């Protein structure tokens, strides 16, 4: 939860600046669930969504497809909970071509745990993402359909 210490003050500052905003806000900074709640409570915005589990689920489907040798669009499965090492792979509900899948959990977890670091290293970023992109159409602040980043 080291990201919470670094990211919380930035989230609070941005949420305070957007207090009362009526549009939709997407939070993708880590820990995404905590930062989403902090943003929503601080801003009072009615539609604040965290999308970290979406990314983990997409990585899971891609990883499983590669491990078992099937096209990624045939894999349906989800990852829930805290982003990263403590994420929960919903293996029992995972299907491939509509049939229950045998999920090699050890390999899947290893890949999900190490992939973000390899991506950050490859693009020259920090070992843990610390960006705070928020997709919000803020006509009075940045123009419609603008992505704000700090």
Buried (B, 14 or more C-beta within 10 A) or exposed (E): EEBBEEBBEBBBEBBEEBEEBEBBBBBBBBBBBBBBBBBBEBBEBEEBBBBBBBBBBEBBBBBBBEBBEBEEEBBBBBBEBBBBEEBEBBBEEBEBEEEEBEBBEEBBBEBBEEBBBEEBEEEEBEEBBBEBBBBBBBEEEEEEEBEBEE
